[in-house]
Amino acid sequence: MIVGAGFGEETVYRGYLFERLGKLLGTGFAAKILIVMLVAGYSRSCITLNRDFAGVQQAVITGLTFGSIFAITGRLWMLMVAHAMYDLTSVAIIYFDLEYDVAHLVFK
């Protein structure tokens, strides 16, 4: 499920929506910025229905990061793998009860 979610979400959000919005808005620099923001906002609204504010922030940052990488490279496979690894890492952190420790590495 975790690996499939990374592949499925990237196919829909970055693959399909980028292609469709690119046809509608164009392929220029400003259009790509708008597409990244639209897709990140849409994917965030679909994914974060039951998350708290920190979860929403994480989803927006991840969506903008992955969208920017796709807009620059045009390669979907590395994002699929990165998304799956991100999800697997998140589950491992939760499973091993390391959330507090990891959060305090970043936010002291």
C-alpha positions as CSV (number, residue, x, y, z in Angstrom):
1,M,0.0,0.0,0.0
2,I,2.7,2.5,1.0
3,V,4.8,1.8,-2.2
4,G,1.6,1.8,-4.3
5,A,0.5,5.1,-2.9
6,G,3.7,6.8,-3.9
7,F,3.5,5.5,-7.5
8,G,-0.3,6.2,-7.7
9,E,-0.2,9.7,-6.3
10,E,2.7,10.7,-8.4
11,T,1.1,9.3,-11.6
12,V,-2.1,11.3,-10.9
13,Y,-0.8,14.5,-9.3
14,R,2.4,15.0,-11.2
15,G,1.9,12.9,-14.3
16,Y,-1.7,13.5,-15.3
17,L,-2.5,16.9,-13.8
18,F,0.8,18.4,-15.0
19,E,0.2,17.2,-18.5
20,R,-3.5,18.4,-18.6
21,L,-2.7,21.8,-17.0
22,G,0.3,22.2,-19.3
23,K,-2.0,21.8,-22.3
24,L,-4.4,24.4,-20.8
25,L,-1.9,27.0,-19.4
26,G,1.2,26.4,-21.6
27,T,4.7,25.4,-20.9
28,G,6.4,28.7,-20.0
29,F,8.2,29.4,-16.8
30,A,5.2,31.3,-15.2
31,A,2.8,28.6,-16.3
32,K,5.0,25.9,-14.7
33,I,5.1,27.9,-11.4
34,L,1.3,28.2,-11.5
35,I,0.9,24.5,-12.3
36,V,3.2,23.5,-9.4
37,M,1.1,25.6,-7.0
38,L,-2.2,24.4,-8.3
39,V,-1.3,20.7,-8.2
40,A,0.3,21.1,-4.7
41,G,-2.9,22.8,-3.5
42,Y,-5.1,20.2,-5.0
43,S,-3.1,17.2,-3.8
44,R,-2.9,18.8,-0.3
45,S,-6.7,19.2,-0.2
46,C,-7.2,15.6,-1.2
47,I,-4.6,14.1,1.1
48,T,-4.9,16.2,4.3
49,L,-8.6,16.0,5.1
50,N,-7.9,14.3,8.5
51,R,-4.6,15.9,9.4
52,D,-3.6,18.5,11.8
53,F,-1.9,21.8,10.9
54,A,1.6,20.2,11.0
55,G,0.4,17.5,8.6
56,V,-1.0,20.1,6.2
57,Q,2.3,22.0,6.3
58,Q,4.2,18.8,5.6
59,A,1.9,17.9,2.7
60,V,2.3,21.4,1.1
61,I,6.1,21.5,1.4
62,T,6.3,18.0,0.0
63,G,3.9,18.8,-2.8
64,L,5.8,22.0,-3.8
65,T,9.1,20.2,-3.6
66,F,8.1,17.2,-5.7
67,G,6.2,19.5,-8.1
68,S,9.2,21.7,-8.6
69,I,11.5,18.7,-9.2
70,F,9.0,17.4,-11.8
71,A,8.6,20.8,-13.5
72,I,12.4,21.0,-13.9
73,T,13.3,17.5,-14.8
74,G,10.1,16.1,-16.4
75,R,10.9,12.7,-14.9
76,L,8.3,10.9,-12.9
77,W,10.1,7.7,-11.9
78,M,12.5,9.3,-9.5
79,L,9.6,11.1,-7.7
80,M,7.7,7.8,-7.5
81,V,10.7,6.2,-5.8
82,A,11.3,9.2,-3.6
83,H,7.6,9.3,-2.5
84,A,7.6,5.6,-1.7
85,M,10.8,6.0,0.3
86,Y,9.4,9.0,2.1
87,D,6.3,7.1,3.1
88,L,8.3,4.0,4.2
89,T,10.5,6.3,6.3
90,S,7.5,7.9,7.9
91,V,6.0,4.6,8.8
92,A,9.3,3.4,10.3
93,I,9.6,6.5,12.4
94,I,6.1,6.0,13.7
95,Y,6.5,2.3,14.2
96,F,9.8,2.7,16.2
97,D,8.2,5.6,18.2
98,L,10.9,8.0,17.0
99,E,8.7,11.0,16.2
100,Y,9.7,13.0,19.3
101,D,13.4,12.4,18.7
102,V,13.3,13.2,15.0
103,A,11.2,16.4,15.6
104,H,13.7,17.6,18.2
105,L,16.6,17.0,15.8
106,V,15.0,19.6,13.5
107,F,13.2,21.8,16.0
108,K,15.2,22.4,19.1
